[in-house]
Amino acid sequence: MDENVPRAITGGLRLRGIDVLTVQEDGLSYAHQLHITIGDCVRDLELIARAADPSDLADRVEFLPL
């Protein structure tokens, strides 16, 4: 998660069993904070995390319809 993503999103995903890294740990994710709620962001990222194979997303930049 990007440093601009609220900690509640990272925490919400981790509570749902999703292995999440912060940008400080390794990686980057960005969602415009005025266009999506924390709950919607957690739900959408959980869906992606469960449906995608991690190797398919490694070393890529994906623009998501969040």
Helices and strands as residue ranges (DSSP letters): H 7-15, H 38-51, H 54-57
